[in-house]
Amino acid sequence: MEMISKIMYSLKQGLKGVFSNKTMSFISVVSITSVLAILGIVSCIVLNINSFMEKTKDEVNEIRVSLDSNLTKDKSLYVKEELERLNGVISVKYQTKDEAFESMKASFGEDEGLLDGVKNPLDDYYIVTIEDSSQIKSLARNMEKLEGVVEVQYYEDIMENFLEASNTVKQFGGIVIVFLLIICLVLISNTIKTRVYSKKEEIQVIKYIGGSNRFVVVPFIVEGCIIGLFGSILSLGICTGMYKYVLENVQITLNSIIGEMMLPLSSVYLLLVVILCATGMTVGILGSGLAVKKYLKV
């Protein structure tokens, strides 16, 4: 019963502290909201890049080997046998230029009629699936040397660009987030300092009558935690709203091609809740702890 009473007292004093200094509390909440919104956006970008790379992993491990249009059937089969002999090759699949052209037309959707009457510019080719994408360059060079092969194409450059973009987002976003988190800690710490000074006499009375250091400190920690939680909830609303808006508009403007590759909101929502709430409350608690430790001799 005494424990419940202490908990209720701490919660009551924490809420009272948040609303008694509205200006500083508001500035702290806005600051945390801004930082966590950036954190949420960076997390969504990285999650979608990782998802895209995972979904396109099979395509990344594919090499398209275009054949000379004058190649005989026997020579084409010989090229296939040579491709299959290469170490690291899993499978070799033949695709005619007519099949490839029909697939291209289908990718245009309702506009496939634009290609009616257009001469097929493609070549017959083999789709070679390899075991390890790190060997793609060396395998591609060996394939280019085969007689009857006119071109070798693969997607390594595209994936390298995505990896580079992902690392850039992580590094730049991390630097910005750390810098802003420090600002938040300072703001929350200053907010709590104001409360500490305003309650100096009350704190002295509490300690005089035997109140423990924990009894004095916990309400301030609760206050910082509440500020962090408010910022987390607001940033979560901003991130989910922005993500939903971007997802819907990408699907409309780009015929769902990229939209289908993006993770649905349900897949990122729970992770955002955990990341934003945990970070927000941790920052609030740390900011309060710094202020109380420095300005109260506990």
Contacts in CASP RR format, 6 or more apart in sequence:
PFRMAT RR
TARGET T0000
AUTHOR 0000-0000-0000
METHOD contacts of the structure
MODEL  1
MEMISKIMYSLKQGLKGVFSNKTMSFISVVSITSVLAILGIVSCIVLNIN
SFMEKTKDEVNEIRVSLDSNLTKDKSLYVKEELERLNGVISVKYQTKDEA
FESMKASFGEDEGLLDGVKNPLDDYYIVTIEDSSQIKSLARNMEKLEGVV
EVQYYEDIMENFLEASNTVKQFGGIVIVFLLIICLVLISNTIKTRVYSKK
EEIQVIKYIGGSNRFVVVPFIVEGCIIGLFGSILSLGICTGMYKYVLENV
QITLNSIIGEMMLPLSSVYLLLVVILCATGMTVGILGSGLAVKKYLKV
6 215 0 8 1.000
6 218 0 8 1.000
9 219 0 8 1.000
10 218 0 8 1.000
10 219 0 8 1.000
10 222 0 8 1.000
11 222 0 8 1.000
13 219 0 8 1.000
13 222 0 8 1.000
13 223 0 8 1.000
14 219 0 8 1.000
14 220 0 8 1.000
14 222 0 8 1.000
14 223 0 8 1.000
14 224 0 8 1.000
14 226 0 8 1.000
15 222 0 8 1.000
15 223 0 8 1.000
15 226 0 8 1.000
17 25 0 8 1.000
17 195 0 8 1.000
17 219 0 8 1.000
17 223 0 8 1.000
18 25 0 8 1.000
18 223 0 8 1.000
18 224 0 8 1.000
18 226 0 8 1.000
18 227 0 8 1.000
18 230 0 8 1.000
19 25 0 8 1.000
20 195 0 8 1.000
20 198 0 8 1.000
21 191 0 8 1.000
21 194 0 8 1.000
21 195 0 8 1.000
21 198 0 8 1.000
24 187 0 8 1.000
24 190 0 8 1.000
24 191 0 8 1.000
24 194 0 8 1.000
25 191 0 8 1.000
25 227 0 8 1.000
27 187 0 8 1.000
27 191 0 8 1.000
28 184 0 8 1.000
28 187 0 8 1.000
28 188 0 8 1.000
28 191 0 8 1.000
28 227 0 8 1.000
28 228 0 8 1.000
29 227 0 8 1.000
29 228 0 8 1.000
29 230 0 8 1.000
29 231 0 8 1.000
29 234 0 8 1.000
31 180 0 8 1.000
31 183 0 8 1.000
31 184 0 8 1.000
31 187 0 8 1.000
32 184 0 8 1.000
32 188 0 8 1.000
32 227 0 8 1.000
32 228 0 8 1.000
32 230 0 8 1.000
32 231 0 8 1.000
32 232 0 8 1.000
32 235 0 8 1.000
32 280 0 8 1.000
32 283 0 8 1.000
32 284 0 8 1.000
33 230 0 8 1.000
33 231 0 8 1.000
33 234 0 8 1.000
33 235 0 8 1.000
33 238 0 8 1.000
34 180 0 8 1.000
34 235 0 8 1.000
35 177 0 8 1.000
35 180 0 8 1.000
35 181 0 8 1.000
35 183 0 8 1.000
35 184 0 8 1.000
35 235 0 8 1.000
35 283 0 8 1.000
36 231 0 8 1.000
36 232 0 8 1.000
36 235 0 8 1.000
36 236 0 8 1.000
36 276 0 8 1.000
36 279 0 8 1.000
36 280 0 8 1.000
37 235 0 8 1.000
37 238 0 8 1.000
37 239 0 8 1.000
38 173 0 8 1.000
38 176 0 8 1.000
38 177 0 8 1.000
38 180 0 8 1.000
39 177 0 8 1.000
39 235 0 8 1.000
39 275 0 8 1.000
39 276 0 8 1.000
39 279 0 8 1.000
40 235 0 8 1.000
40 239 0 8 1.000
40 272 0 8 1.000
40 275 0 8 1.000
40 276 0 8 1.000
41 239 0 8 1.000
41 242 0 8 1.000
42 169 0 8 1.000
42 170 0 8 1.000
42 173 0 8 1.000
42 174 0 8 1.000
42 177 0 8 1.000
43 268 0 8 1.000
43 271 0 8 1.000
43 272 0 8 1.000
43 275 0 8 1.000
44 239 0 8 1.000
44 243 0 8 1.000
44 268 0 8 1.000
44 272 0 8 1.000
45 166 0 8 1.000
45 169 0 8 1.000
46 166 0 8 1.000
46 169 0 8 1.000
46 170 0 8 1.000
47 263 0 8 1.000
47 268 0 8 1.000
47 271 0 8 1.000
48 261 0 8 1.000
48 262 0 8 1.000
48 263 0 8 1.000
49 162 0 8 1.000
49 165 0 8 1.000
49 166 0 8 1.000
49 169 0 8 1.000
50 166 0 8 1.000
51 261 0 8 1.000
51 262 0 8 1.000
51 263 0 8 1.000
52 162 0 8 1.000
52 261 0 8 1.000
53 60 0 8 1.000
53 159 0 8 1.000
53 162 0 8 1.000
53 163 0 8 1.000
55 261 0 8 1.000
56 155 0 8 1.000
56 159 0 8 1.000
57 133 0 8 1.000
58 129 0 8 1.000
59 155 0 8 1.000
60 133 0 8 1.000
60 136 0 8 1.000
60 154 0 8 1.000
60 155 0 8 1.000
60 156 0 8 1.000
60 159 0 8 1.000
61 129 0 8 1.000
61 130 0 8 1.000
61 131 0 8 1.000
61 132 0 8 1.000
61 133 0 8 1.000
61 136 0 8 1.000
62 127 0 8 1.000
62 128 0 8 1.000
62 129 0 8 1.000
62 130 0 8 1.000
62 154 0 8 1.000
62 155 0 8 1.000
63 127 0 8 1.000
63 128 0 8 1.000
63 130 0 8 1.000
63 136 0 8 1.000
63 139 0 8 1.000
63 140 0 8 1.000
63 143 0 8 1.000
63 152 0 8 1.000
63 153 0 8 1.000
63 154 0 8 1.000
64 125 0 8 1.000
64 126 0 8 1.000
64 127 0 8 1.000
64 128 0 8 1.000
64 152 0 8 1.000
64 153 0 8 1.000
64 154 0 8 1.000
65 79 0 8 1.000
65 83 0 8 1.000
65 125 0 8 1.000
65 126 0 8 1.000
65 127 0 8 1.000
65 128 0 8 1.000
65 143 0 8 1.000
65 146 0 8 1.000
65 149 0 8 1.000
65 151 0 8 1.000
65 152 0 8 1.000
66 123 0 8 1.000
66 124 0 8 1.000
66 125 0 8 1.000
66 149 0 8 1.000
66 150 0 8 1.000
66 151 0 8 1.000
66 152 0 8 1.000
66 153 0 8 1.000
67 76 0 8 1.000
67 79 0 8 1.000
67 123 0 8 1.000
67 124 0 8 1.000
67 125 0 8 1.000
67 126 0 8 1.000
67 148 0 8 1.000
67 149 0 8 1.000
67 150 0 8 1.000
68 123 0 8 1.000
68 148 0 8 1.000
68 149 0 8 1.000
68 150 0 8 1.000
69 123 0 8 1.000
69 124 0 8 1.000
71 79 0 8 1.000
71 124 0 8 1.000
71 148 0 8 1.000
75 147 0 8 1.000
75 148 0 8 1.000
76 94 0 8 1.000
76 124 0 8 1.000
79 126 0 8 1.000
79 146 0 8 1.000
79 147 0 8 1.000
79 148 0 8 1.000
79 149 0 8 1.000
80 92 0 8 1.000
80 94 0 8 1.000
80 126 0 8 1.000
82 146 0 8 1.000
83 89 0 8 1.000
83 92 0 8 1.000
83 126 0 8 1.000
83 128 0 8 1.000
83 143 0 8 1.000
83 146 0 8 1.000
84 92 0 8 1.000
86 139 0 8 1.000
86 142 0 8 1.000
86 143 0 8 1.000
88 130 0 8 1.000
88 131 0 8 1.000
88 132 0 8 1.000
88 135 0 8 1.000
88 139 0 8 1.000
89 128 0 8 1.000
89 129 0 8 1.000
89 130 0 8 1.000
89 131 0 8 1.000
89 139 0 8 1.000
90 129 0 8 1.000
90 130 0 8 1.000
90 131 0 8 1.000
91 128 0 8 1.000
91 129 0 8 1.000
92 126 0 8 1.000
92 127 0 8 1.000
92 128 0 8 1.000
92 129 0 8 1.000
93 126 0 8 1.000
93 127 0 8 1.000
93 128 0 8 1.000
93 129 0 8 1.000
94 124 0 8 1.000
94 126 0 8 1.000
95 124 0 8 1.000
95 125 0 8 1.000
95 126 0 8 1.000
95 127 0 8 1.000
96 124 0 8 1.000
97 120 0 8 1.000
97 122 0 8 1.000
97 123 0 8 1.000
97 124 0 8 1.000
97 125 0 8 1.000
98 120 0 8 1.000
100 122 0 8 1.000
100 125 0 8 1.000
101 115 0 8 1.000
101 120 0 8 1.000
101 122 0 8 1.000
104 115 0 8 1.000
104 122 0 8 1.000
105 112 0 8 1.000
105 113 0 8 1.000
105 115 0 8 1.000
106 112 0 8 1.000
108 114 0 8 1.000
108 115 0 8 1.000
109 255 0 8 1.000
123 150 0 8 1.000
123 151 0 8 1.000
128 139 0 8 1.000
128 143 0 8 1.000
130 136 0 8 1.000
130 139 0 8 1.000
133 156 0 8 1.000
133 159 0 8 1.000
136 154 0 8 1.000
136 156 0 8 1.000
137 156 0 8 1.000
140 152 0 8 1.000
140 154 0 8 1.000
143 149 0 8 1.000
143 152 0 8 1.000
144 152 0 8 1.000
181 283 0 8 1.000
184 283 0 8 1.000
184 284 0 8 1.000
185 283 0 8 1.000
185 284 0 8 1.000
185 286 0 8 1.000
185 287 0 8 1.000
185 290 0 8 1.000
188 224 0 8 1.000
188 227 0 8 1.000
188 228 0 8 1.000
188 283 0 8 1.000
188 284 0 8 1.000
188 287 0 8 1.000
188 288 0 8 1.000
188 291 0 8 1.000
189 287 0 8 1.000
189 288 0 8 1.000
189 289 0 8 1.000
189 290 0 8 1.000
189 291 0 8 1.000
189 294 0 8 1.000
190 291 0 8 1.000
191 223 0 8 1.000
191 224 0 8 1.000
191 227 0 8 1.000
191 291 0 8 1.000
192 220 0 8 1.000
192 223 0 8 1.000
192 224 0 8 1.000
192 287 0 8 1.000
192 288 0 8 1.000
192 289 0 8 1.000
192 291 0 8 1.000
192 292 0 8 1.000
193 291 0 8 1.000
193 295 0 8 1.000
195 220 0 8 1.000
195 223 0 8 1.000
196 203 0 8 1.000
196 220 0 8 1.000
196 291 0 8 1.000
196 292 0 8 1.000
196 295 0 8 1.000
196 296 0 8 1.000
197 295 0 8 1.000
203 216 0 8 1.000
203 296 0 8 1.000
206 215 0 8 1.000
206 216 0 8 1.000
207 213 0 8 1.000
207 216 0 8 1.000
213 296 0 8 1.000
213 298 0 8 1.000
216 296 0 8 1.000
216 298 0 8 1.000
217 289 0 8 1.000
217 292 0 8 1.000
217 296 0 8 1.000
217 298 0 8 1.000
220 288 0 8 1.000
220 289 0 8 1.000
220 291 0 8 1.000
220 292 0 8 1.000
221 285 0 8 1.000
221 288 0 8 1.000
221 289 0 8 1.000
221 292 0 8 1.000
223 288 0 8 1.000
224 284 0 8 1.000
224 285 0 8 1.000
224 287 0 8 1.000
224 288 0 8 1.000
225 281 0 8 1.000
225 284 0 8 1.000
225 285 0 8 1.000
225 288 0 8 1.000
227 284 0 8 1.000
228 280 0 8 1.000
228 281 0 8 1.000
228 283 0 8 1.000
228 284 0 8 1.000
229 277 0 8 1.000
229 280 0 8 1.000
229 281 0 8 1.000
231 280 0 8 1.000
232 276 0 8 1.000
232 277 0 8 1.000
232 279 0 8 1.000
232 280 0 8 1.000
232 281 0 8 1.000
233 277 0 8 1.000
235 276 0 8 1.000
236 272 0 8 1.000
236 273 0 8 1.000
236 276 0 8 1.000
236 277 0 8 1.000
239 272 0 8 1.000
239 276 0 8 1.000
240 265 0 8 1.000
240 269 0 8 1.000
240 272 0 8 1.000
243 265 0 8 1.000
243 268 0 8 1.000
244 265 0 8 1.000
247 259 0 8 1.000
247 262 0 8 1.000
247 264 0 8 1.000
247 265 0 8 1.000
250 258 0 8 1.000
250 259 0 8 1.000
250 262 0 8 1.000
251 259 0 8 1.000
251 260 0 8 1.000
292 298 0 8 1.000
END
